[in-house]
Amino acid sequence: MRSSMRLAVLTVGLLSLFAVASTAASAVTWHNSGDTAFTATAGAPSFSSTGTSLSCTSATLSGTAPATTVGLLYTMSATGSYNGCSIAGTSMSVECSYKFTGTAQHGNTTTGSTDVTCGFYSFNSKLCHVAGARPSTYVSPSGSGIGVLTLSTSNLIISNGSSGTCLLGDNDVIEFAPQIYGVTSGTGGPRLTRTA
């Protein structure tokens, strides 16, 4: 092989290595310097559909947040329950799973959305099912403050559950009022920083 050809091959190889190194160096990484497990509470939530509504006295959730995530998205998962719920005098319990996905960060505020799946139960029978996404923000604690997860108002579809007829309607739109969860455990919650 001629020396000029060898030089060209070597040059292309070095440029490829620099490109890989540059990509690795600029990879987006999310860092959580706070709690990786947390609990949070919210005030009285409410849900309303055509002609009826469900009110509760409070809401709680238990979540986990990874210490490090490499990639454009950061995910926190949680399970939650709504307490003291009733509709037209009938007691119900509401259990939900949440998956918050952060897509951008400005200061200590991470914006994204939360995938929500909920079951509405009466006497251990699942009467209603809800699933969808809610626009959300998570504000990392500052100093000795607490982290705050806000689920914005959203309209989702509610349908009959696996064990009966949903009192809020079948294939009806249900409005979730905004919910603001404040962290109540550990050092105030996850403290997120996005680096590139």
C-alpha positions in Angstrom: 0.0 0.0 0.0 1.4 3.4 -0.9 2.3 5.7 1.9 -0.3 8.3 0.8 -3.0 5.6 0.9 -1.8 4.6 4.4 -2.0 8.2 5.5 -5.5 8.6 4.2 -6.7 5.4 6.0 -5.0 6.5 9.2 -6.6 10.0 8.9 -10.1 8.5 8.4 -9.6 6.2 11.4 -8.5 9.0 13.6 -11.5 11.2 12.6 -13.8 8.3 13.4 -12.3 7.9 16.8 -12.6 11.7 17.5 -16.3 11.6 16.4 -17.0 8.7 18.8 -15.2 10.5 21.6 -17.1 13.7 20.9 -20.4 11.9 20.9 -19.6 10.2 24.2 -18.5 13.4 25.8 -21.7 15.3 24.8 -24.1 12.5 25.9 -27.0 13.8 28.0 -26.8 12.6 31.6 -29.3 13.1 34.4 -27.9 13.1 38.0 -30.0 12.7 41.1 -28.0 13.9 44.1 -31.1 13.6 46.4 -33.4 10.8 47.5 -33.8 7.7 45.2 -36.9 6.6 47.2 -39.5 9.1 48.5 -43.0 9.6 49.6 -45.3 12.5 48.9 -48.8 13.8 49.7 -51.3 16.0 48.0 -54.4 17.8 49.1 -58.0 16.8 48.3 -58.2 15.6 44.6 -61.3 15.5 42.5 -62.5 13.9 39.3 -65.5 14.8 37.3 -67.3 13.4 34.3 -70.6 14.0 32.6 -73.1 14.8 35.3 -71.1 13.4 38.3 -68.0 13.7 40.3 -65.8 11.9 42.7 -64.1 13.7 45.6 -61.4 12.5 48.0 -59.8 13.9 51.1 -56.1 13.4 50.2 -53.6 11.5 48.1 -50.3 9.8 48.8 -47.7 8.3 46.6 -44.5 6.3 47.0 -41.8 6.7 44.3 -38.4 5.8 43.1 -35.9 7.9 41.2 -32.6 6.6 39.7 -29.3 8.2 40.8 -28.1 8.4 37.2 -29.6 8.1 33.8 -27.8 8.5 30.5 -30.1 9.6 27.8 -32.5 12.4 26.8 -35.3 11.3 29.2 -35.4 10.9 32.9 -38.0 8.6 34.5 -39.4 8.4 38.0 -42.0 5.8 38.9 -44.5 5.8 41.7 -47.7 4.1 43.1 -50.3 6.2 44.7 -53.7 6.0 46.4 -56.5 8.5 47.0 -58.0 8.5 50.5 -61.6 9.2 51.7 -63.2 9.0 48.2 -66.9 8.9 47.7 -69.4 9.4 44.8 -73.1 9.9 45.5 -72.6 8.6 49.0 -70.8 5.4 47.9 -67.2 5.0 49.2 -64.6 4.1 46.7 -60.8 3.6 46.7 -58.6 4.8 43.9 -55.2 3.2 43.2 -52.8 4.6 40.6 -49.4 3.9 39.0 -47.4 6.9 37.7 -44.4 7.2 35.4 -43.1 10.7 35.2 -40.8 11.3 32.2 -38.7 14.4 32.3 -37.8 15.8 28.9 -36.2 19.3 29.6 -34.9 21.2 32.5 -34.8 25.0 33.3 -33.2 25.8 36.6 -34.4 23.3 39.1 -37.7 22.6 37.2 -37.9 19.5 35.1 -40.8 19.5 32.6 -42.4 16.4 31.0 -45.5 14.2 31.3 -46.8 11.5 33.6 -48.3 8.3 32.3 -51.2 7.5 34.7 -53.1 4.2 35.1 -55.8 4.1 37.8 -58.4 1.7 39.1 -61.5 2.8 41.0 -62.6 0.2 43.5 -65.7 -0.5 45.6 -65.7 -3.4 48.0 -62.5 -4.7 46.3 -64.2 -4.8 42.9 -62.6 -2.7 40.1 -65.5 -0.7 38.7 -63.5 1.9 36.6 -60.3 2.0 34.6 -58.4 5.2 33.5 -55.2 5.4 31.6 -53.5 8.3 29.8 -50.8 11.0 30.2 -50.9 14.3 32.2 -48.6 17.2 31.5 -46.3 17.5 34.6 -43.4 19.3 36.2 -41.0 18.3 39.0 -39.3 21.1 41.0 -36.2 19.8 42.8 -35.8 21.0 46.4 -33.6 24.0 47.0 -31.6 24.1 50.2 -33.7 22.5 53.0 -36.9 22.7 50.9 -39.0 19.9 49.4 -39.5 18.6 45.9 -42.8 19.2 44.3 -44.5 17.1 41.6 -47.4 18.9 39.8 -49.8 17.0 37.6 -51.7 19.5 35.5 -55.4 19.4 34.7 -56.1 16.8 32.0 -59.0 15.0 30.4 -58.7 11.2 30.1 -61.0 8.4 29.1 -62.7 6.4 31.9 -64.3 3.0 31.2 -65.8 0.1 33.0 -63.4 -1.9 35.1 -63.0 -5.7 35.2 -65.7 -6.2 37.9 -68.6 -4.0 37.1 -70.2 -0.8 35.8 -68.2 2.5 36.3 -70.3 5.0 38.3 -68.4 7.8 36.4 -69.4 6.5 33.0 -68.2 4.1 30.4 -65.9 5.5 27.7 -66.6 9.0 29.0 -64.2 11.9 29.5 -63.1 12.4 33.0 -61.3 15.5 34.1 -58.5 15.2 36.7 -58.1 18.4 38.6 -54.5 19.5 39.1 -52.6 17.8 41.9 -49.6 19.1 43.7 -47.5 16.5 45.6 -45.0 17.7 48.2 -42.3 15.2 49.2 -42.5 14.2 52.9 -39.5 12.0 53.4 -35.7 11.8 53.3 -33.8 14.9 52.4 -36.7 16.6 50.5 -36.8 14.3 47.4 -34.9 13.8 44.2 -32.5 16.7 43.3 -32.1 16.5 39.5 -29.4 18.0 37.3 -29.3 17.5 33.5 -25.8 17.8 31.9 -24.7 17.4 28.3 
